[in-house]
């Protein structure tokens, strides 16, 4: 008899396609195609999205492994960058 396969871990970002669609509608694009290391779970699973303009921009990172999303606002000229504490991606996208 074969041993039963262990259940797959739940996907914290089950609605990734929907989130990416909403980000694209708001003008965000993937920063690069690499997966970056998550500061929370240390997995290589972070997607980075950026939005830039003349008056500044925003960077969003989303971990596919643990679901942690972080955001930073950039000032004009990208000289200042501050993190949005308590950022909720789903609330931001509506």
N, C-alpha and C positions, 0 to 999 in steps of 0.2 A: 504494500500500500504506500502511496505517496503521502508525504506529510502535507497538511493543509498550508496554503500560502498565507503568510501573515497579512492582515489588512493593511492597505496602504494608508499612510498618514493623511489626515484631512488637508486639503489645499486651502490655506488661509486666503488666497486670492483667486477664488473660484470664478469671479466675474472679471478676470483680467481683460478679456476682449472688450467688455463694456467700458471699463475704466480707460483703456487705451483709446477707444472711439471718442469718449467724452473729452479726454485730454487733447486729441487731435482737433476736435471741433473748436476748442478754446485756443488753438494756435500752438500748442506744445508739440515738440518733436523729440525723438530719442537723441540723446547726446552722442552716444556711440553704441555699437552693437555688442560690446563686452558686458559680461556680468561682473559686478564689483562685489567686494566683501561687505557683508552686513556688520555693523558695529554691535548689533544686539545678539545675533545668533552665530556670527562668524562663518556663515555659508557664503559661497560665491553665487549669489542669487539676486543682487540688487540691480534694478533697471533705473536709469537716470533719464529724466525728461527735462527739457529746457524751453524757456520762452524768453526771447530778448527783444528789446525795443529801444527807442531813443531815450526814453525816460527811465529805463531800468529793465528788470526782468524777474524771473522766478525760476528756481531749480527745484525739482521734486525727485526724490529717490524713493523707490518702492521695492521692498524685499519680497520676492516670490515665495521664500521659504517660511518666514514667520509673519509676514503681513505688515511689518512696520513701515510707515510712510513718514518721511520728513520733508520739510520745505524750507527754502531760504529765499529771501527777497534781496535783489541786487539794486543798488542805487544807480543813477545815471553814470555812465562811464565804467561801471563795474568796479568802482573803488571801494565801495562799502558792501558788505554782505552780512545780513543778520538772519538768524534762524527763527522760524515761526514756532514758538513753544506751544505745545498742545495742538498741533496741526492735525486735522481730520480730513483725509483725502475725499472720502465719500460726501461729507458735508460741503467741502469746497466745490466739488463737481455738481452738487445738487441732486 
